[in-house]
Amino acid sequence: MKLRHPVSGAIYSNRADGNVDVEEEDGRVGVFQTDGQYVSGAVRFADPHMLNWLGGEEVTPASRSRNSSASNS
């Protein structure tokens, strides 16, 4: 999946290894973990919300009900 950042215009895309590529409009690229930690590349800053949106844990209806029932205990 690829998403364009609404402010910076950078392209955020999933990688097979679970990290996220961030490509700036000038062609520079950086690799980040979904928690925002820099891994490699020329881009050293990424929006943590975009990283988590693309690479974070997928929430399904079943996981939501498990989480809400656990918090109601």
CHARMM-style PDB file with segment names, atoms N, HN, CA, C and O in Angstrom:
ATOM      1  N   MET     1       0.848  -1.171   0.000  1.00  0.00      PROA
ATOM      2  CA  MET     1       0.000   0.000   0.000  1.00  0.00      PROA
ATOM      3  C   MET     1       0.893   1.234   0.000  1.00  0.00      PROA
ATOM      4  O   MET     1       1.953   1.244   0.626  1.00  0.00      PROA
ATOM      5  N   LYS     2       0.460   2.268  -0.704  1.00  0.00      PROA
ATOM      6  HN  LYS     2      -0.401   2.261  -1.212  1.00  0.00      PROA
ATOM      7  CA  LYS     2       1.173   3.544  -0.720  1.00  0.00      PROA
ATOM      8  C   LYS     2       0.204   4.663  -0.369  1.00  0.00      PROA
ATOM      9  O   LYS     2      -0.952   4.661  -0.792  1.00  0.00      PROA
ATOM     10  N   LEU     3       0.695   5.613   0.408  1.00  0.00      PROA
ATOM     11  HN  LEU     3       1.635   5.615   0.751  1.00  0.00      PROA
ATOM     12  CA  LEU     3      -0.092   6.800   0.752  1.00  0.00      PROA
ATOM     13  C   LEU     3       0.776   8.037   0.609  1.00  0.00      PROA
ATOM     14  O   LEU     3       1.960   8.022   0.945  1.00  0.00      PROA
ATOM     15  N   ARG     4       0.176   9.108   0.106  1.00  0.00      PROA
ATOM     16  HN  ARG     4      -0.786   9.120  -0.167  1.00  0.00      PROA
ATOM     17  CA  ARG     4       0.873  10.394   0.017  1.00  0.00      PROA
ATOM     18  C   ARG     4       0.537  11.211   1.251  1.00  0.00      PROA
ATOM     19  O   ARG     4      -0.631  11.341   1.619  1.00  0.00      PROA
ATOM     20  N   HSD     5       1.568  11.764   1.896  1.00  0.00      PROA
ATOM     21  HN  HSD     5       2.516  11.659   1.597  1.00  0.00      PROA
ATOM     22  CA  HSD     5       1.356  12.609   3.073  1.00  0.00      PROA
ATOM     23  C   HSD     5       0.648  13.884   2.618  1.00  0.00      PROA
ATOM     24  O   HSD     5       1.085  14.521   1.659  1.00  0.00      PROA
ATOM     25  N   PRO     6      -0.440  14.265   3.291  1.00  0.00      PROA
ATOM     26  CA  PRO     6      -1.229  15.415   2.831  1.00  0.00      PROA
ATOM     27  C   PRO     6      -0.509  16.762   2.922  1.00  0.00      PROA
ATOM     28  O   PRO     6      -0.882  17.695   2.210  1.00  0.00      PROA
ATOM     29  N   VAL     7       0.494  16.890   3.762  1.00  0.00      PROA
ATOM     30  HN  VAL     7       0.797  16.132   4.340  1.00  0.00      PROA
ATOM     31  CA  VAL     7       1.194  18.169   3.920  1.00  0.00      PROA
ATOM     32  C   VAL     7       2.530  18.169   3.181  1.00  0.00      PROA
ATOM     33  O   VAL     7       2.803  19.067   2.383  1.00  0.00      PROA
ATOM     34  N   SER     8       3.362  17.163   3.447  1.00  0.00      PROA
ATOM     35  HN  SER     8       3.141  16.434   4.095  1.00  0.00      PROA
ATOM     36  CA  SER     8       4.710  17.148   2.864  1.00  0.00      PROA
ATOM     37  C   SER     8       4.743  16.625   1.436  1.00  0.00      PROA
ATOM     38  O   SER     8       5.661  16.949   0.682  1.00  0.00      PROA
ATOM     39  N   GLY     9       3.760  15.824   1.055  1.00  0.00      PROA
ATOM     40  HN  GLY     9       3.015  15.561   1.668  1.00  0.00      PROA
ATOM     41  CA  GLY     9       3.755  15.217  -0.268  1.00  0.00      PROA
ATOM     42  C   GLY     9       4.597  13.959  -0.368  1.00  0.00      PROA
ATOM     43  O   GLY     9       4.652  13.344  -1.433  1.00  0.00      PROA
ATOM     44  N   ALA    10       5.260  13.557   0.719  1.00  0.00      PROA
ATOM     45  HN  ALA    10       5.215  14.057   1.584  1.00  0.00      PROA
ATOM     46  CA  ALA    10       6.088  12.352   0.711  1.00  0.00      PROA
ATOM     47  C   ALA    10       5.207  11.123   0.503  1.00  0.00      PROA
ATOM     48  O   ALA    10       4.049  11.095   0.919  1.00  0.00      PROA
ATOM     49  N   ILE    11       5.779  10.104  -0.152  1.00  0.00      PROA
ATOM     50  HN  ILE    11       6.720  10.128  -0.490  1.00  0.00      PROA
ATOM     51  CA  ILE    11       5.080   8.845  -0.370  1.00  0.00      PROA
ATOM     52  C   ILE    11       5.541   7.839   0.680  1.00  0.00      PROA
ATOM     53  O   ILE    11       6.735   7.567   0.810  1.00  0.00      PROA
ATOM     54  N   TYR    12       4.589   7.294   1.423  1.00  0.00      PROA
ATOM     55  HN  TYR    12       3.620   7.515   1.318  1.00  0.00      PROA
ATOM     56  CA  TYR    12       4.850   6.279   2.438  1.00  0.00      PROA
ATOM     57  C   TYR    12       4.390   4.942   1.860  1.00  0.00      PROA
ATOM     58  O   TYR    12       3.250   4.824   1.411  1.00  0.00      PROA
ATOM     59  N   SER    13       5.262   3.936   1.867  1.00  0.00      PROA
ATOM     60  HN  SER    13       6.188   4.031   2.232  1.00  0.00      PROA
ATOM     61  CA  SER    13       4.888   2.633   1.315  1.00  0.00      PROA
ATOM     62  C   SER    13       5.419   1.492   2.162  1.00  0.00      PROA
ATOM     63  O   SER    13       6.512   1.559   2.726  1.00  0.00      PROA
ATOM     64  N   ASN    14       4.607   0.435   2.236  1.00  0.00      PROA
ATOM     65  HN  ASN    14       3.720   0.380   1.778  1.00  0.00      PROA
ATOM     66  CA  ASN    14       4.965  -0.766   3.002  1.00  0.00      PROA
ATOM     67  C   ASN    14       6.124  -1.490   2.346  1.00  0.00      PROA
ATOM     68  O   ASN    14       6.290  -1.454   1.127  1.00  0.00      PROA
ATOM     69  N   ARG    15       6.919  -2.145   3.170  1.00  0.00      PROA
ATOM     70  HN  ARG    15       6.783  -2.174   4.161  1.00  0.00      PROA
ATOM     71  CA  ARG    15       7.994  -3.019   2.705  1.00  0.00      PROA
ATOM     72  C   ARG    15       7.690  -4.441   3.160  1.00  0.00      PROA
ATOM     73  O   ARG    15       6.964  -4.650   4.132  1.00  0.00      PROA
ATOM     74  N   ALA    16       8.242  -5.403   2.460  1.00  0.00      PROA
ATOM     75  HN  ALA    16       8.832  -5.234   1.670  1.00  0.00      PROA
ATOM     76  CA  ALA    16       8.028  -6.812   2.812  1.00  0.00      PROA
ATOM     77  C   ALA    16       8.584  -7.151   4.193  1.00  0.00      PROA
ATOM     78  O   ALA    16       8.107  -8.082   4.841  1.00  0.00      PROA
ATOM     79  N   ASP    17       9.595  -6.397   4.649  1.00  0.00      PROA
ATOM     80  HN  ASP    17       9.982  -5.640   4.123  1.00  0.00      PROA
ATOM     81  CA  ASP    17      10.204  -6.684   5.956  1.00  0.00      PROA
ATOM     82  C   ASP    17       9.454  -6.051   7.127  1.00  0.00      PROA
ATOM     83  O   ASP    17       9.901  -6.158   8.269  1.00  0.00      PROA
ATOM     84  N   GLY    18       8.319  -5.390   6.864  1.00  0.00      PROA
ATOM     85  HN  GLY    18       7.956  -5.303   5.936  1.00  0.00      PROA
ATOM     86  CA  GLY    18       7.523  -4.780   7.921  1.00  0.00      PROA
ATOM     87  C   GLY    18       7.842  -3.327   8.186  1.00  0.00      PROA
ATOM     88  O   GLY    18       7.130  -2.671   8.947  1.00  0.00      PROA
ATOM     89  N   ASN    19       8.901  -2.804   7.576  1.00  0.00      PROA
ATOM     90  HN  ASN    19       9.479  -3.337   6.958  1.00  0.00      PROA
ATOM     91  CA  ASN    19       9.248  -1.394   7.712  1.00  0.00      PROA
ATOM     92  C   ASN    19       8.507  -0.578   6.660  1.00  0.00      PROA
ATOM     93  O   ASN    19       7.779  -1.125   5.832  1.00  0.00      PROA
ATOM     94  N   VAL    20       8.701   0.737   6.705  1.00  0.00      PROA
ATOM     95  HN  VAL    20       9.292   1.181   7.379  1.00  0.00      PROA
ATOM     96  CA  VAL    20       8.018   1.636   5.789  1.00  0.00      PROA
ATOM     97  C   VAL    20       9.048   2.514   5.084  1.00  0.00      PROA
ATOM     98  O   VAL    20       9.922   3.099   5.725  1.00  0.00      PROA
ATOM     99  N   ASP    21       8.935   2.601   3.749  1.00  0.00      PROA
ATOM    100  HN  ASP    21       8.225   2.126   3.229  1.00  0.00      PROA
ATOM    101  CA  ASP    21       9.748   3.528   2.960  1.00  0.00      PROA
ATOM    102  C   ASP    21       9.072   4.883   2.952  1.00  0.00      PROA
ATOM    103  O   ASP    21       7.850   4.979   2.841  1.00  0.00      PROA
ATOM    104  N   VAL    22       9.878   5.938   3.070  1.00  0.00      PROA
ATOM    105  HN  VAL    22      10.871   5.861   3.160  1.00  0.00      PROA
ATOM    106  CA  VAL    22       9.373   7.295   2.937  1.00  0.00      PROA
ATOM    107  C   VAL    22      10.177   7.960   1.832  1.00  0.00      PROA
ATOM    108  O   VAL    22      11.389   8.136   1.954  1.00  0.00      PROA
ATOM    109  N   GLU    23       9.490   8.331   0.745  1.00  0.00      PROA
ATOM    110  HN  GLU    23       8.505   8.188   0.646  1.00  0.00      PROA
ATOM    111  CA  GLU    23      10.154   8.980  -0.386  1.00  0.00      PROA
ATOM    112  C   GLU    23       9.685  10.418  -0.501  1.00  0.00      PROA
ATOM    113  O   GLU    23       8.508  10.690  -0.738  1.00  0.00      PROA
ATOM    114  N   GLU    24      10.633  11.337  -0.329  1.00  0.00      PROA
ATOM    115  HN  GLU    24      11.589  11.115  -0.137  1.00  0.00      PROA
ATOM    116  CA  GLU    24      10.331  12.762  -0.451  1.00  0.00      PROA
ATOM    117  C   GLU    24      10.131  13.122  -1.922  1.00  0.00      PROA
ATOM    118  O   GLU    24      10.519  12.363  -2.810  1.00  0.00      PROA
ATOM    119  N   GLU    25       9.532  14.267  -2.171  1.00  0.00      PROA
ATOM    120  HN  GLU    25       9.217  14.883  -1.450  1.00  0.00      PROA
ATOM    121  CA  GLU    25       9.278  14.703  -3.541  1.00  0.00      PROA
ATOM    122  C   GLU    25      10.557  14.898  -4.346  1.00  0.00      PROA
ATOM    123  O   GLU    25      10.530  14.822  -5.575  1.00  0.00      PROA
ATOM    124  N   ASP    26      11.683  15.151  -3.666  1.00  0.00      PROA
ATOM    125  HN  ASP    26      11.705  15.214  -2.668  1.00  0.00      PROA
ATOM    126  CA  ASP    26      12.956  15.338  -4.368  1.00  0.00      PROA
ATOM    127  C   ASP    26      13.672  14.016  -4.654  1.00  0.00      PROA
ATOM    128  O   ASP    26      14.786  14.022  -5.177  1.00  0.00      PROA
ATOM    129  N   GLY    27      13.042  12.875  -4.313  1.00  0.00      PROA
ATOM    130  HN  GLY    27      12.137  12.871  -3.888  1.00  0.00      PROA
ATOM    131  CA  GLY    27      13.602  11.566  -4.608  1.00  0.00      PROA
ATOM    132  C   GLY    27      14.379  10.917  -3.480  1.00  0.00      PROA
ATOM    133  O   GLY    27      14.714   9.736  -3.570  1.00  0.00      PROA
ATOM    134  N   ARG    28      14.677  11.658  -2.416  1.00  0.00      PROA
ATOM    135  HN  ARG    28      14.405  12.617  -2.343  1.00  0.00      PROA
ATOM    136  CA  ARG    28      15.381  11.061  -1.275  1.00  0.00      PROA
ATOM    137  C   ARG    28      14.462  10.059  -0.585  1.00  0.00      PROA
ATOM    138  O   ARG    28      13.252  10.269  -0.501  1.00  0.00      PROA
ATOM    139  N   VAL    29      15.055   8.954  -0.086  1.00  0.00      PROA
ATOM    140  HN  VAL    29      16.038   8.783  -0.155  1.00  0.00      PROA
ATOM    141  CA  VAL    29      14.282   7.884   0.541  1.00  0.00      PROA
ATOM    142  C   VAL    29      14.865   7.555   1.910  1.00  0.00      PROA
ATOM    143  O   VAL    29      16.080   7.608   2.104  1.00  0.00      PROA
ATOM    144  N   GLY    30      14.007   7.221   2.843  1.00  0.00      PROA
ATOM    145  HN  GLY    30      13.020   7.178   2.685  1.00  0.00      PROA
ATOM    146  CA  GLY    30      14.412   6.729   4.153  1.00  0.00      PROA
ATOM    147  C   GLY    30      13.567   5.530   4.523  1.00  0.00      PROA
ATOM    148  O   GLY    30      12.455   5.361   4.023  1.00  0.00      PROA
ATOM    149  N   VAL    31      14.096   4.706   5.395  1.00  0.00      PROA
ATOM    150  HN  VAL    31      15.000   4.843   5.801  1.00  0.00      PROA
ATOM    151  CA  VAL    31      13.387   3.518   5.873  1.00  0.00      PROA
ATOM    152  C   VAL    31      13.186   3.668   7.376  1.00  0.00      PROA
ATOM    153  O   VAL    31      14.108   4.027   8.108  1.00  0.00      PROA
ATOM    154  N   PHE    32      11.958   3.386   7.825  1.00  0.00      PROA
ATOM    155  HN  PHE    32      11.209   3.095   7.231  1.00  0.00      PROA
ATOM    156  CA  PHE    32      11.591   3.549   9.233  1.00  0.00      PROA
ATOM    157  C   PHE    32      10.823   2.345   9.737  1.00  0.00      PROA
ATOM    158  O   PHE    32      10.116   1.676   8.983  1.00  0.00      PROA
ATOM    159  N   GLN    33      10.973   2.080  11.032  1.00  0.00      PROA
ATOM    160  HN  GLN    33      11.547   2.624  11.645  1.00  0.00      PROA
ATOM    161  CA  GLN    33      10.127   1.096  11.687  1.00  0.00      PROA
ATOM    162  C   GLN    33       8.776   1.743  11.937  1.00  0.00      PROA
ATOM    163  O   GLN    33       8.664   2.968  11.914  1.00  0.00      PROA
ATOM    164  N   THR    34       7.756   0.941  12.176  1.00  0.00      PROA
ATOM    165  HN  THR    34       7.847  -0.055  12.196  1.00  0.00      PROA
ATOM    166  CA  THR    34       6.418   1.498  12.366  1.00  0.00      PROA
ATOM    167  C   THR    34       6.292   2.324  13.636  1.00  0.00      PROA
ATOM    168  O   THR    34       5.356   3.112  13.770  1.00  0.00      PROA
ATOM    169  N   ASP    35       7.229   2.154  14.576  1.00  0.00      PROA
ATOM    170  HN  ASP    35       7.989   1.514  14.467  1.00  0.00      PROA
ATOM    171  CA  ASP    35       7.192   2.966  15.798  1.00  0.00      PROA
ATOM    172  C   ASP    35       7.941   4.290  15.627  1.00  0.00      PROA
ATOM    173  O   ASP    35       8.080   5.050  16.585  1.00  0.00      PROA
ATOM    174  N   GLY    36       8.423   4.566  14.415  1.00  0.00      PROA
ATOM    175  HN  GLY    36       8.310   3.948  13.637  1.00  0.00      PROA
ATOM    176  CA  GLY    36       9.074   5.840  14.119  1.00  0.00      PROA
ATOM    177  C   GLY    36      10.580   5.807  14.137  1.00  0.00      PROA
ATOM    178  O   GLY    36      11.212   6.809  13.799  1.00  0.00      PROA
ATOM    179  N   GLN    37      11.182   4.701  14.515  1.00  0.00      PROA
ATOM    180  HN  GLN    37      10.670   3.887  14.790  1.00  0.00      PROA
ATOM    181  CA  GLN    37      12.644   4.633  14.571  1.00  0.00      PROA
ATOM    182  C   GLN    37      13.236   4.602  13.174  1.00  0.00      PROA
ATOM    183  O   GLN    37      12.803   3.842  12.308  1.00  0.00      PROA
ATOM    184  N   TYR    38      14.233   5.444  12.980  1.00  0.00      PROA
ATOM    185  HN  TYR    38      14.585   6.061  13.684  1.00  0.00      PROA
ATOM    186  CA  TYR    38      14.970   5.510  11.722  1.00  0.00      PROA
ATOM    187  C   TYR    38      15.770   4.227  11.535  1.00  0.00      PROA
ATOM    188  O   TYR    38      16.379   3.729  12.482  1.00  0.00      PROA
ATOM    189  N   VAL    39      15.771   3.685  10.307  1.00  0.00      PROA
ATOM    190  HN  VAL    39      15.277   4.090   9.537  1.00  0.00      PROA
ATOM    191  CA  VAL    39      16.545   2.489   9.987  1.00  0.00      PROA
ATOM    192  C   VAL    39      17.702   2.846   9.063  1.00  0.00      PROA
ATOM    193  O   VAL    39      18.854   2.530   9.364  1.00  0.00      PROA
ATOM    194  N   SER    40      17.408   3.506   7.935  1.00  0.00      PROA
ATOM    195  HN  SER    40      16.473   3.763   7.691  1.00  0.00      PROA
ATOM    196  CA  SER    40      18.461   3.847   6.978  1.00  0.00      PROA
ATOM    197  C   SER    40      17.944   4.856   5.962  1.00  0.00      PROA
ATOM    198  O   SER    40      16.747   5.133   5.887  1.00  0.00      PROA
ATOM    199  N   GLY    41      18.886   5.405   5.175  1.00  0.00      PROA
ATOM    200  HN  GLY    41      19.858   5.180   5.236  1.00  0.00      PROA
ATOM    201  CA  GLY    41      18.525   6.281   4.069  1.00  0.00      PROA
ATOM    202  C   GLY    41      18.753   7.752   4.339  1.00  0.00      PROA
ATOM    203  O   GLY    41      19.166   8.151   5.428  1.00  0.00      PROA
ATOM    204  N   ALA    42      18.473   8.550   3.317  1.00  0.00      PROA
ATOM    205  HN  ALA    42      18.138   8.226   2.433  1.00  0.00      PROA
ATOM    206  CA  ALA    42      18.722   9.989   3.362  1.00  0.00      PROA
ATOM    207  C   ALA    42      17.647  10.762   4.125  1.00  0.00      PROA
ATOM    208  O   ALA    42      17.927  11.824   4.680  1.00  0.00      PROA
ATOM    209  N   VAL    43      16.429  10.243   4.157  1.00  0.00      PROA
ATOM    210  HN  VAL    43      16.202   9.380   3.706  1.00  0.00      PROA
ATOM    211  CA  VAL    43      15.348  10.908   4.893  1.00  0.00      PROA
ATOM    212  C   VAL    43      15.443  10.464   6.347  1.00  0.00      PROA
ATOM    213  O   VAL    43      15.416   9.268   6.639  1.00  0.00      PROA
ATOM    214  N   ARG    44      15.553  11.418   7.249  1.00  0.00      PROA
ATOM    215  HN  ARG    44      15.574  12.390   7.012  1.00  0.00      PROA
ATOM    216  CA  ARG    44      15.767  11.104   8.665  1.00  0.00      PROA
ATOM    217  C   ARG    44      14.543  11.382   9.552  1.00  0.00      PROA
ATOM    218  O   ARG    44      14.571  11.094  10.749  1.00  0.00      PROA
ATOM    219  N   PHE    45      13.471  11.940   8.971  1.00  0.00      PROA
ATOM    220  HN  PHE    45      13.449  12.174   7.999  1.00  0.00      PROA
ATOM    221  CA  PHE    45      12.269  12.235   9.739  1.00  0.00      PROA
ATOM    222  C   PHE    45      11.056  11.707   8.992  1.00  0.00      PROA
ATOM    223  O   PHE    45      10.968  11.829   7.770  1.00  0.00      PROA
ATOM    224  N   ALA    46      10.117  11.115   9.736  1.00  0.00      PROA
ATOM    225  HN  ALA    46      10.189  11.016  10.729  1.00  0.00      PROA
ATOM    226  CA  ALA    46       8.865  10.647   9.152  1.00  0.00      PROA
ATOM    227  C   ALA    46       7.734  10.875  10.141  1.00  0.00      PROA
ATOM    228  O   ALA    46       7.944  10.882  11.354  1.00  0.00      PROA
ATOM    229  N   ASP    47       6.550  11.060   9.618  1.00  0.00      PROA
ATOM    230  HN  ASP    47       6.379  11.055   8.632  1.00  0.00      PROA
ATOM    231  CA  ASP    47       5.364  11.270  10.439  1.00  0.00      PROA
ATOM    232  C   ASP    47       4.998   9.943  11.125  1.00  0.00      PROA
ATOM    233  O   ASP    47       4.672   8.971  10.444  1.00  0.00      PROA
ATOM    234  N   PRO    48       5.049   9.894  12.459  1.00  0.00      PROA
ATOM    235  CA  PRO    48       4.772   8.636  13.160  1.00  0.00      PROA
ATOM    236  C   PRO    48       3.351   8.114  12.929  1.00  0.00      PROA
ATOM    237  O   PRO    48       3.124   6.904  12.957  1.00  0.00      PROA
ATOM    238  N   HSD    49       2.409   9.006  12.703  1.00  0.00      PROA
ATOM    239  HN  HSD    49       2.593   9.989  12.680  1.00  0.00      PROA
ATOM    240  CA  HSD    49       1.030   8.575  12.451  1.00  0.00      PROA
ATOM    241  C   HSD    49       0.923   7.862  11.111  1.00  0.00      PROA
ATOM    242  O   HSD    49       0.220   6.858  10.993  1.00  0.00      PROA
ATOM    243  N   MET    50       1.617   8.375  10.105  1.00  0.00      PROA
ATOM    244  HN  MET    50       2.188   9.191  10.201  1.00  0.00      PROA
ATOM    245  CA  MET    50       1.614   7.726   8.792  1.00  0.00      PROA
ATOM    246  C   MET    50       2.317   6.370   8.860  1.00  0.00      PROA
ATOM    247  O   MET    50       1.861   5.403   8.252  1.00  0.00      PROA
ATOM    248  N   LEU    51       3.415   6.299   9.591  1.00  0.00      PROA
ATOM    249  HN  LEU    51       3.786   7.085  10.085  1.00  0.00      PROA
ATOM    250  CA  LEU    51       4.140   5.034   9.727  1.00  0.00      PROA
ATOM    251  C   LEU    51       3.254   3.973  10.372  1.00  0.00      PROA
ATOM    252  O   LEU    51       3.192   2.838   9.899  1.00  0.00      PROA
ATOM    253  N   ASN    52       2.580   4.340  11.437  1.00  0.00      PROA
ATOM    254  HN  ASN    52       2.630   5.262  11.821  1.00  0.00      PROA
ATOM    255  CA  ASN    52       1.713   3.396  12.134  1.00  0.00      PROA
ATOM    256  C   ASN    52       0.495   3.035  11.291  1.00  0.00      PROA
ATOM    257  O   ASN    52       0.047   1.888  11.310  1.00  0.00      PROA
ATOM    258  N   TRP    53      -0.037   3.995  10.559  1.00  0.00      PROA
ATOM    259  HN  TRP    53       0.327   4.926  10.544  1.00  0.00      PROA
ATOM    260  CA  TRP    53      -1.198   3.749   9.706  1.00  0.00      PROA
ATOM    261  C   TRP    53      -0.870   2.667   8.678  1.00  0.00      PROA
ATOM    262  O   TRP    53      -1.672   1.766   8.434  1.00  0.00      PROA
ATOM    263  N   LEU    54       0.322   2.768   8.079  1.00  0.00      PROA
ATOM    264  HN  LEU    54       0.973   3.500   8.278  1.00  0.00      PROA
ATOM    265  CA  LEU    54       0.711   1.805   7.049  1.00  0.00      PROA
ATOM    266  C   LEU    54       1.230   0.493   7.609  1.00  0.00      PROA
ATOM    267  O   LEU    54       0.875  -0.574   7.109  1.00  0.00      PROA
ATOM    268  N   GLY    55       2.048   0.551   8.620  1.00  0.00      PROA
ATOM    269  HN  GLY    55       2.337   1.418   9.027  1.00  0.00      PROA
ATOM    270  CA  GLY    55       2.732  -0.644   9.067  1.00  0.00      PROA
ATOM    271  C   GLY    55       2.291  -1.198  10.395  1.00  0.00      PROA
ATOM    272  O   GLY    55       2.747  -2.267  10.800  1.00  0.00      PROA
ATOM    273  N   GLY    56       1.414  -0.499  11.084  1.00  0.00      PROA
ATOM    274  HN  GLY    56       1.042   0.370  10.755  1.00  0.00      PROA
ATOM    275  CA  GLY    56       1.002  -0.942  12.409  1.00  0.00      PROA
ATOM    276  C   GLY    56       0.114  -2.168  12.365  1.00  0.00      PROA
ATOM    277  O   GLY    56      -0.253  -2.656  11.297  1.00  0.00      PROA
ATOM    278  N   GLU    57      -0.218  -2.647  13.532  1.00  0.00      PROA
ATOM    279  HN  GLU    57       0.080  -2.251  14.400  1.00  0.00      PROA
ATOM    280  CA  GLU    57      -1.063  -3.838  13.657  1.00  0.00      PROA
ATOM    281  C   GLU    57      -2.424  -3.583  13.035  1.00  0.00      PROA
ATOM    282  O   GLU    57      -3.045  -2.546  13.268  1.00  0.00      PROA
ATOM    283  N   GLU    58      -2.878  -4.539  12.245  1.00  0.00      PROA
ATOM    284  HN  GLU    58      -2.374  -5.382  12.056  1.00  0.00      PROA
ATOM    285  CA  GLU    58      -4.193  -4.419  11.619  1.00  0.00      PROA
ATOM    286  C   GLU    58      -5.259  -4.723  12.658  1.00  0.00      PROA
ATOM    287  O   GLU    58      -5.193  -5.746  13.340  1.00  0.00      PROA
ATOM    288  N   VAL    59      -6.239  -3.843  12.782  1.00  0.00      PROA
ATOM    289  HN  VAL    59      -6.293  -3.012  12.229  1.00  0.00      PROA
ATOM    290  CA  VAL    59      -7.315  -4.019  13.744  1.00  0.00      PROA
ATOM    291  C   VAL    59      -8.519  -4.589  13.001  1.00  0.00      PROA
ATOM    292  O   VAL    59      -8.997  -4.002  12.030  1.00  0.00      PROA
ATOM    293  N   THR    60      -8.996  -5.719  13.459  1.00  0.00      PROA
ATOM    294  HN  THR    60      -8.608  -6.196  14.248  1.00  0.00      PROA
ATOM    295  CA  THR    60     -10.163  -6.356  12.868  1.00  0.00      PROA
ATOM    296  C   THR    60     -11.321  -6.277  13.853  1.00  0.00      PROA
ATOM    297  O   THR    60     -11.098  -6.016  15.035  1.00  0.00      PROA
ATOM    298  N   PRO    61     -12.542  -6.493  13.402  1.00  0.00      PROA
ATOM    299  CA  PRO    61     -13.668  -6.471  14.351  1.00  0.00      PROA
ATOM    300  C   PRO    61     -13.477  -7.453  15.505  1.00  0.00      PROA
ATOM    301  O   PRO    61     -13.852  -7.152  16.638  1.00  0.00      PROA
ATOM    302  N   ALA    62     -12.901  -8.620  15.231  1.00  0.00      PROA
ATOM    303  HN  ALA    62     -12.596  -8.865  14.311  1.00  0.00      PROA
ATOM    304  CA  ALA    62     -12.684  -9.614  16.293  1.00  0.00      PROA
ATOM    305  C   ALA    62     -11.691  -9.108  17.335  1.00  0.00      PROA
ATOM    306  O   ALA    62     -11.893  -9.310  18.533  1.00  0.00      PROA
ATOM    307  N   SER    63     -10.612  -8.450  16.887  1.00  0.00      PROA
ATOM    308  HN  SER    63     -10.447  -8.286  15.914  1.00  0.00      PROA
ATOM    309  CA  SER    63      -9.628  -7.948  17.844  1.00  0.00      PROA
ATOM    310  C   SER    63     -10.188  -6.783  18.646  1.00  0.00      PROA
ATOM    311  O   SER    63      -9.831  -6.604  19.811  1.00  0.00      PROA
ATOM    312  N   ARG    64     -11.051  -5.997  18.043  1.00  0.00      PROA
ATOM    313  HN  ARG    64     -11.341  -6.142  17.097  1.00  0.00      PROA
ATOM    314  CA  ARG    64     -11.672  -4.904  18.789  1.00  0.00      PROA
ATOM    315  C   ARG    64     -12.535  -5.441  19.921  1.00  0.00      PROA
ATOM    316  O   ARG    64     -12.490  -4.915  21.033  1.00  0.00      PROA
ATOM    317  N   SER    65     -13.324  -6.488  19.652  1.00  0.00      PROA
ATOM    318  HN  SER    65     -13.361  -6.915  18.748  1.00  0.00      PROA
ATOM    319  CA  SER    65     -14.189  -7.025  20.688  1.00  0.00      PROA
ATOM    320  C   SER    65     -13.372  -7.690  21.798  1.00  0.00      PROA
ATOM    321  O   SER    65     -13.753  -7.628  22.967  1.00  0.00      PROA
ATOM    322  N   ARG    66     -12.247  -8.329  21.440  1.00  0.00      PROA
ATOM    323  HN  ARG    66     -11.937  -8.379  20.490  1.00  0.00      PROA
ATOM    324  CA  ARG    66     -11.374  -8.924  22.465  1.00  0.00      PROA
ATOM    325  C   ARG    66     -10.795  -7.830  23.354  1.00  0.00      PROA
ATOM    326  O   ARG    66     -10.754  -7.969  24.577  1.00  0.00      PROA
ATOM    327  N   ASN    67     -10.343  -6.733  22.726  1.00  0.00      PROA
ATOM    328  HN  ASN    67     -10.375  -6.621  21.733  1.00  0.00      PROA
ATOM    329  CA  ASN    67      -9.740  -5.649  23.503  1.00  0.00      PROA
ATOM    330  C   ASN    67     -10.753  -4.958  24.390  1.00  0.00      PROA
ATOM    331  O   ASN    67     -10.438  -4.635  25.536  1.00  0.00      PROA
ATOM    332  N   SER    68     -11.946  -4.724  23.908  1.00  0.00      PROA
ATOM    333  HN  SER    68     -12.202  -4.986  22.977  1.00  0.00      PROA
ATOM    334  CA  SER    68     -12.940  -4.023  24.716  1.00  0.00      PROA
ATOM    335  C   SER    68     -13.458  -4.905  25.842  1.00  0.00      PROA
ATOM    336  O   SER    68     -13.753  -4.397  26.924  1.00  0.00      PROA
ATOM    337  N   SER    69     -13.578  -6.221  25.618  1.00  0.00      PROA
ATOM    338  HN  SER    69     -13.339  -6.633  24.739  1.00  0.00      PROA
ATOM    339  CA  SER    69     -14.035  -7.083  26.698  1.00  0.00      PROA
ATOM    340  C   SER    69     -12.968  -7.224  27.780  1.00  0.00      PROA
ATOM    341  O   SER    69     -13.294  -7.382  28.957  1.00  0.00      PROA
ATOM    342  N   ALA    70     -11.699  -7.169  27.387  1.00  0.00      PROA
ATOM    343  HN  ALA    70     -11.435  -7.040  26.431  1.00  0.00      PROA
ATOM    344  CA  ALA    70     -10.610  -7.250  28.372  1.00  0.00      PROA
ATOM    345  C   ALA    70     -10.573  -6.002  29.239  1.00  0.00      PROA
ATOM    346  O   ALA    70     -10.281  -6.079  30.432  1.00  0.00      PROA
ATOM    347  N   SER    71     -10.870  -4.844  28.637  1.00  0.00      PROA
ATOM    348  HN  SER    71     -11.107  -4.782  27.667  1.00  0.00      PROA
ATOM    349  CA  SER    71     -10.817  -3.608  29.415  1.00  0.00      PROA
ATOM    350  C   SER    71     -12.040  -3.425  30.284  1.00  0.00      PROA
ATOM    351  O   SER    71     -12.015  -2.638  31.230  1.00  0.00      PROA
ATOM    352  N   ASN    72     -13.123  -4.146  29.976  1.00  0.00      PROA
ATOM    353  HN  ASN    72     -13.144  -4.785  29.207  1.00  0.00      PROA
ATOM    354  CA  ASN    72     -14.343  -4.054  30.781  1.00  0.00      PROA
ATOM    355  C   ASN    72     -14.325  -5.012  31.958  1.00  0.00      PROA
ATOM    356  O   ASN    72     -15.243  -4.991  32.777  1.00  0.00      PROA
ATOM    357  N   SER    73     -13.307  -5.848  32.062  1.00  0.00      PROA
ATOM    358  HN  SER    73     -12.561  -5.865  31.397  1.00  0.00      PROA
ATOM    359  CA  SER    73     -13.247  -6.856  33.144  1.00  0.00      PROA
ATOM    360  C   SER    73     -12.874  -6.225  34.453  1.00  0.00      PROA
ATOM    361  OT1 SER    73     -12.777  -6.917  35.467  1.00  0.00      PROA
TER     362      SER     73
END
